[in-house]
């Protein structure tokens, strides 16, 4: 049950716990949930961080302090309170993480600190202090002086936050120039090199679309830190990146902010990431701070029911029971042999070459089981899924489904095949037609395949809504009126409308908060048990793989480098690349069986 931020809690566990809480008492087990324990290594790491944090806070003025802050947005139906009575404190040189679901107010609180609320938003109560100065309602001139030079920001989505028609160098230069800093080529190169961008002198002349996701994120870090701010606000800075790239980025960001003495306010929904990287953690729920304290204490002994929910929902690397129990000798349903996918790349002077995205890949998927394909971006995993769905042509090799080679399918064969194989895509916001009601979105496959009459289709849609635990009255709503988790449940219902045998889940839970992700994974596991579904699960999140899959294929640069049961690959990885992926999981050292 949720409680108010100011409600007294049993056993003295108020909103803020003692910041210098010591290690566990003799004989006390640091359990976070059944089957999970904080390792001694993690205890040492986090306790050291907590001690350092406690020393910083004695007798110091906070660099950023938000006291009883309320934030309100004006809408057509009246004012909406997004944040209420929020207390947030960041000391010099400290890293503080704010965690919570989408809509909890964590990003809104951070944006208020830098004066970047939307035009209909305002700080309606409380006080915001920066280095002792009241900046609750600063003038435009004061805000301009604060941004960049004293408070920097690394936003979430690099593609939408970098100007596509400006070079990377021009965007770094603009930041330096706006803050009256030296902005010659050497200064731009220095900023990019400090952010870990290789070959910065050449890269500064390139455009965002010529950069990988990790390189674009480094460019944003360069912009955010180029003016040596005292505070850096990092809003989900690595949420779209693979675990190995994420670790590289965060390692470098940590070194750089340490060298510069910069404090960091990290906004994230990844509890493992927060525990691994932060000195202190603040938990927000529905616009209120419900708990805060040293990362160790929150991980070991969460007090608030919501924090306990968050900790319990983090996917574990220990064996889990979400995957349906299926005989490992079940018959093959999908067989991929020597699969190749090449794309033509047009070069200069009319020359062209071929890029091999999938290179001689072979594996099989057994009926009723979940096979995960994992790897970094560009490894070829989604390309395999698209070929299985008939969305990409096969260059060579074969994909056999239930004994039929799909590479030779024509018109009607593809139409019939797609009743058997259905996708669930990554983005629950983009995969549903915004102009159709939820009912029409789910009904559409039935109408396309001429299944039943209007009455039977209505009954089928209602049954599907029941099956994915959505109230039937949501059928009259539109996708923009639903939460991300509800939209993904609608996408699952639509995928099940034609009673498929195979469901291809392409990063189907990566855009969801940890609690919603756990709910969707449990739903997928239950549906597999009830309906005997076969899943091909495309993901870069190995903790999710451990939770739901039976078998796993590891892809690197278009090639299959390792395959086996989830238990064998996770407990005894044979390839160095697989070991690197496992080692890069945020918070991996913090939780063990």
ChimeraX attribute file (.defattr): number of C-alpha atoms within 10 A of each C-alpha:
attribute: neighborCount
match mode: 1-to-1
recipient: residues
	/A:1	5
	/A:2	10
	/A:3	15
	/A:4	15
	/A:5	22
	/A:6	15
	/A:7	11
	/A:8	12
	/A:9	14
	/A:10	9
	/A:11	7
	/A:12	9
	/A:13	15
	/A:14	18
	/A:15	24
	/A:16	17
	/A:17	17
	/A:18	14
	/A:19	17
	/A:20	17
	/A:21	15
	/A:22	13
	/A:23	15
	/A:24	13
	/A:25	8
	/A:26	6
	/A:27	6
	/A:28	8
	/A:29	11
	/A:30	20
	/A:31	15
	/A:32	18
	/A:33	14
	/A:34	8
	/A:35	13
	/A:36	17
	/A:37	18
	/A:38	19
	/A:39	17
	/A:40	12
	/A:41	11
	/A:42	20
	/A:43	20
	/A:44	13
	/A:45	15
	/A:46	25
	/A:47	21
	/A:48	14
	/A:49	22
	/A:50	24
	/A:51	16
	/A:52	14
	/A:53	24
	/A:54	18
	/A:55	12
	/A:56	16
	/A:57	17
	/A:58	8
	/A:59	7
	/A:60	10
	/A:61	16
	/A:62	19
	/A:63	19
	/A:64	23
	/A:65	22
	/A:66	25
	/A:67	16
	/A:68	16
	/A:69	22
	/A:70	23
	/A:71	23
	/A:72	18
	/A:73	18
	/A:74	13
	/A:75	10
	/A:76	5
	/A:77	6
	/A:78	8
	/A:79	12
	/A:80	12
	/A:81	16
	/A:82	19
	/A:83	27
	/A:84	23
	/A:85	19
	/A:86	24
	/A:87	23
	/A:88	21
	/A:89	19
	/A:90	23
	/A:91	22
	/A:92	20
	/A:93	19
	/A:94	26
	/A:95	26
	/A:96	29
	/A:97	30
	/A:98	28
	/A:99	27
	/A:100	27
	/A:101	20
	/A:102	18
	/A:103	15
	/A:104	20
	/A:105	25
	/A:106	30
	/A:107	22
	/A:108	18
	/A:109	27
	/A:110	22
	/A:111	16
	/A:112	22
	/A:113	20
	/A:114	23
	/A:115	21
	/A:116	15
	/A:117	19
	/A:118	11
	/A:119	8
	/A:120	10
	/A:121	19
	/A:122	18
	/A:123	21
	/A:124	16
	/A:125	17
	/A:126	16
	/A:127	18
	/A:128	25
	/A:129	17
	/A:130	22
	/A:131	15
	/A:132	12
	/A:133	12
	/A:134	13
	/A:135	20
	/A:136	21
	/A:137	15
	/A:138	15
	/A:139	11
	/A:140	10
	/A:141	8
	/A:142	11
	/A:143	16
	/A:144	15
	/A:145	15
	/A:146	20
	/A:147	21
	/A:148	25
	/A:149	22
	/A:150	19
	/A:151	25
	/A:152	25
	/A:153	24
	/A:154	24
	/A:155	21
	/A:156	19
	/A:157	18
	/A:158	21
	/A:159	14
	/A:160	10
	/A:161	14
	/A:162	20
	/A:163	15
	/A:164	13
	/A:165	10
	/A:166	13
	/A:167	19
	/A:168	27
	/A:169	24
	/A:170	19
	/A:171	20
	/A:172	27
	/A:173	23
	/A:174	15
	/A:175	22
	/A:176	22
	/A:177	14
	/A:178	15
	/A:179	18
	/A:180	12
	/A:181	15
	/A:182	13
	/A:183	18
	/A:184	12
	/A:185	15
	/A:186	11
	/A:187	17
	/A:188	27
	/A:189	23
	/A:190	17
	/A:191	26
	/A:192	28
	/A:193	17
	/A:194	20
	/A:195	26
	/A:196	20
	/A:197	22
	/A:198	12
	/A:199	11
	/A:200	20
	/A:201	17
	/A:202	10
	/A:203	20
	/A:204	22
	/A:205	12
	/A:206	16
	/A:207	19
	/A:208	23
	/A:209	14
	/A:210	13
	/A:211	16
	/A:212	13
	/A:213	20
	/A:214	21
	/A:215	20
	/A:216	22
	/A:217	29
	/A:218	26
	/A:219	29
	/A:220	26
	/A:221	29
	/A:222	27
	/A:223	27
	/A:224	27
	/A:225	31
	/A:226	25
	/A:227	24
	/A:228	19
	/A:229	21
	/A:230	24
	/A:231	30
	/A:232	23
	/A:233	25
	/A:234	22
	/A:235	22
	/A:236	17
	/A:237	24
	/A:238	24
	/A:239	16
	/A:240	18
	/A:241	18
	/A:242	20
	/A:243	23
	/A:244	20
	/A:245	20
	/A:246	21
	/A:247	18
	/A:248	14
	/A:249	21
	/A:250	16
	/A:251	12
	/A:252	17
	/A:253	20
	/A:254	15
	/A:255	13
	/A:256	17
	/A:257	21
	/A:258	15
	/A:259	10
	/A:260	13
	/A:261	16
	/A:262	24
	/A:263	23
	/A:264	28
	/A:265	25
	/A:266	27
	/A:267	24
	/A:268	25
	/A:269	23
	/A:270	22
	/A:271	26
	/A:272	20
	/A:273	21
	/A:274	25
	/A:275	24
	/A:276	19
	/A:277	22
	/A:278	23
	/A:279	25
	/A:280	28
	/A:281	26
	/A:282	27
	/A:283	25
	/A:284	24
	/A:285	23
	/A:286	19
	/A:287	22
	/A:288	25
	/A:289	27
	/A:290	26
	/A:291	24
	/A:292	29
	/A:293	23
	/A:294	28
	/A:295	25
	/A:296	30
	/A:297	27
	/A:298	24
	/A:299	26
	/A:300	20
	/A:301	16
	/A:302	21
	/A:303	22
	/A:304	22
	/A:305	13
	/A:306	19
	/A:307	24
	/A:308	16
	/A:309	14
	/A:310	21
	/A:311	21
	/A:312	17
	/A:313	18
	/A:314	18
	/A:315	22
	/A:316	20
	/A:317	22
	/A:318	16
	/A:319	15
	/A:320	13
	/A:321	12
	/A:322	20
	/A:323	22
	/A:324	21
	/A:325	13
	/A:326	16
	/A:327	11
	/A:328	13
	/A:329	8
	/A:330	12
	/A:331	13
	/A:332	16
	/A:333	19
	/A:334	22
	/A:335	18
	/A:336	19
	/A:337	16
	/A:338	14
	/A:339	20
	/A:340	22
	/A:341	23
	/A:342	16
	/A:343	12
	/A:344	10
	/A:345	10
	/A:346	11
	/A:347	9
	/A:348	6
	/A:349	6
	/A:350	6
	/A:351	8
	/A:352	11
	/A:353	11
	/A:354	11
	/A:355	12
	/A:356	17
	/A:357	18
	/A:358	27
	/A:359	20
	/A:360	16
	/A:361	20
	/A:362	18
	/A:363	17
	/A:364	18
	/A:365	22
	/A:366	21
	/A:367	22
	/A:368	25
	/A:369	28
	/A:370	27
	/A:371	27
	/A:372	31
	/A:373	27
	/A:374	25
	/A:375	29
	/A:376	20
	/A:377	20
	/A:378	15
	/A:379	20
	/A:380	24
	/A:381	29
	/A:382	21
	/A:383	19
	/A:384	25
	/A:385	20
	/A:386	16
	/A:387	19
	/A:388	22
	/A:389	19
	/A:390	17
	/A:391	11
	/A:392	13
	/A:393	15
	/A:394	22
	/A:395	15
	/A:396	15
	/A:397	17
	/A:398	20
	/A:399	25
	/A:400	18
	/A:401	20
	/A:402	14
	/A:403	11
	/A:404	15
	/A:405	14
	/A:406	20
	/A:407	17
	/A:408	11
	/A:409	13
	/A:410	9
	/A:411	7
	/A:412	9
	/A:413	11
	/A:414	15
	/A:415	13
	/A:416	11
	/A:417	17
	/A:418	18
	/A:419	19
	/A:420	16
	/A:421	22
	/A:422	23
	/A:423	23
	/A:424	24
	/A:425	20
	/A:426	20
	/A:427	19
	/A:428	23
	/A:429	16
	/A:430	11
	/A:431	14
	/A:432	22
	/A:433	14
	/A:434	14
	/A:435	11
	/A:436	15
	/A:437	19
	/A:438	27
	/A:439	22
	/A:440	20
	/A:441	22
	/A:442	28
	/A:443	23
	/A:444	15
	/A:445	18
	/A:446	21
	/A:447	14
	/A:448	9
	/A:449	13
	/A:450	10
	/A:451	14
	/A:452	12
	/A:453	10
	/A:454	12
	/A:455	8
	/A:456	11
	/A:457	20
	/A:458	16
	/A:459	11
	/A:460	18
	/A:461	24
	/A:462	20
	/A:463	15
	/A:464	23
	/A:465	24
	/A:466	13
	/A:467	17
	/A:468	21
	/A:469	14
	/A:470	16
	/A:471	11
	/A:472	15
	/A:473	11
	/A:474	17
	/A:475	19
	/A:476	12
	/A:477	14
	/A:478	19
	/A:479	26
	/A:480	14
	/A:481	13
	/A:482	16
	/A:483	16
	/A:484	20
	/A:485	19
	/A:486	19
	/A:487	22
	/A:488	29
	/A:489	24
	/A:490	28
	/A:491	24
	/A:492	27
	/A:493	25
	/A:494	27
	/A:495	24
	/A:496	28
	/A:497	21
	/A:498	19
	/A:499	15
	/A:500	19
	/A:501	19
	/A:502	26
	/A:503	23
	/A:504	24
	/A:505	22
	/A:506	22
	/A:507	17
	/A:508	23
	/A:509	26
	/A:510	17
	/A:511	18
	/A:512	21
	/A:513	20
	/A:514	24
	/A:515	19
	/A:516	20
	/A:517	22
	/A:518	21
	/A:519	15
	/A:520	21
	/A:521	19
	/A:522	17
	/A:523	18
	/A:524	21
	/A:525	22
	/A:526	18
	/A:527	17
	/A:528	22
	/A:529	17
	/A:530	10
	/A:531	13
	/A:532	17
	/A:533	23
	/A:534	22
	/A:535	28
	/A:536	24
	/A:537	27
	/A:538	26
	/A:539	25
	/A:540	23
	/A:541	20
	/A:542	24
	/A:543	19
	/A:544	21
	/A:545	26
	/A:546	25
	/A:547	22
	/A:548	26
	/A:549	26
	/A:550	24
	/A:551	25
	/A:552	28
	/A:553	22
	/A:554	23
	/A:555	24
	/A:556	20
	/A:557	17
	/A:558	21
	/A:559	20
	/A:560	22
	/A:561	17
	/A:562	16
	/A:563	20
	/A:564	16
	/A:565	15
	/A:566	23
	/A:567	17
	/A:568	13
	/A:569	21
	/A:570	21
	/A:571	10
	/A:572	11
	/A:573	18
	/A:574	14
	/A:575	12
	/A:576	10
	/A:577	17
	/A:578	20
	/A:579	14
	/A:580	13
	/A:581	20
	/A:582	20
	/A:583	15
	/A:584	18
	/A:585	20
	/A:586	21
	/A:587	18
	/A:588	18
	/A:589	18
	/A:590	22
	/A:591	19
	/A:592	15
	/A:593	12
